């Protein structure tokens, strides 16, 4: 495959708007973020302060807490969502009656706007009038305080994530239906049971899709912002129309994620230099997972 | 053997029914609550004593719901149109031309797609502030003129599946790139373009972080997400009104889905397959 110069020039021409965009919205701000991280900046005064922002960030207990919360989402919420979606997709391949109705049913909640879904879940799980705890009480279980308790707040968000997993279910379902039938037939003749068929045929064939889903899931978990912010806000009853004070993380910082802490620091407290330190930490974390994904892509491209 | 298969069949269907109830349950309770009277919403009775359809009108009367809907619609449709104008040519170049650096360009697309928006928020905010465009939705719309990484990625994944022979033949006949794009690529890529447009529209419709950063304090300039997020705070004990508002925000999305179901499912599959 020879590269021709003429084709290169044409590609450059066609890519130029996007290249300008990358320069303005990716390269420049990233470099600028590094610069600001060594400065104190509040929109009015800019002052070089060396490593003070970095030193402060690493002694900030809320940064540690927000980092641990984000880590919790990566370690528990993402695997829960992937496994759940895989289970549902597997079930959908087996259940024949009413399967298109079931598909629509499982997919629809993933379309509910994020804010609407979160507000609804805070209501459904509220301990006073919420239906979930009442239904639980019918069978003699005293439900927890869900979004009001530090221990249950993140599991509550995980429930919300499972409810909205329809997207992933559809992706897995397509992958599962793509597995060649004759492989299963051959395995069945050899006497392989359902579990062995799943482990030795299904998993290897769909593993690229699974991997892709897990990595993008992790990247979205690292960015997790809206659901946590809304849940804190609605459950605590606070507003955030500027001027009033709302500190994200209710209850007890249990829902404070790294992007929220950054937002609060930069755009509510206007400590923009410090926020840039948070931004670079967030960048480092997301880069690790992006590299995993990139490696996978180069492998797939090489294979095709 | 027969009996065992029967049991498996029953187990599967039982699980399917239980799951359906879990997926459907929240919606049922939301609808029931949205139709309760103010007094009943304070109690723990789950079935409405009387059906209070007026709640929906009440939401319109007590909030700027129509203004928010108009703002959200303007944001989502302009952003989507701009995105298509800028992303289709970029995806075309990435999928059709052989040039030094095409691999690197694709890796940059993926990196940009995976970059959390909060990472570069501070410098970009400062630029918009200097231009006097904060307190509006323009900082969310105008960048779409320069291409959106996720859309470029998806379009490119689809376009590489169109055999080169089609475009090579046209090139031999002396077709320009623009004509190839318009007359050959666009018609073939219609499902992918529709999917990308829908995703973009929905992303904007749902976006909370962007408007929270830029829309300002004046409710007149808010989007549905911003409005709904504060709705509960202003009507604190009235869960019935909050649920009615939630349904009103969700309804358009569901309606669009029912009309464009195929586009959605195809699009979703497109996001997952290549990897």
Interface residues (C-beta under 8 A of the other chain):
Chain A: X1 X2 X3 X4 X7 X8 X10 X11 X12 X14 X15 X17 X18 X20 X21 X22 X24 X25 X26 X28 X29 X30 X32 X33 X36 X43 X88 X91 X94 X95 X97 X102 X104 X105 X106 X107 X108 X109 X111 X112 X113 X114 X115 X116 X119 X120 X121 X122 X123 X124 X126 X128 X129 X131 X134 X163 X167 X170 X171 X172 X174 X175 X208 X209 X211 X212 X213 X216 X219 X222 X223 X225 X226 X229 X230 X233 X234 X237 X238 X239 X240 X241 X242 X243 X259 X262 X263 X266 X267 X272 X275 X276 X279 X280 X282 X283 X286 X289 X290 X293 X294 X296 X297 X298 X300 X301
Chain B: X12 X13 X15 X16 X19 X20 X22 X23 X24 X26 X27 X29 X30 X33 X41 X42 X43 X44 X46 X86 X87 X89 X90 X92 X93 X94 X97 X98 X99 X100 X101 X102 X103 X105 X106 X107 X108 X110 X111 X112 X114 X115 X116 X117 X118 X119 X120 X121 X122 X123 X124 X125 X126 X129 X143 X145 X146 X147 X152 X177 X202 X205 X206 X208 X209 X212 X213 X217 X224 X225 X228 X229 X230 X231 X232 X233 X234 X236 X239 X242 X243 X246 X249 X250 X253 X254 X257 X261 X264 X265 X268 X269 X271 X272 X273 X274 X275
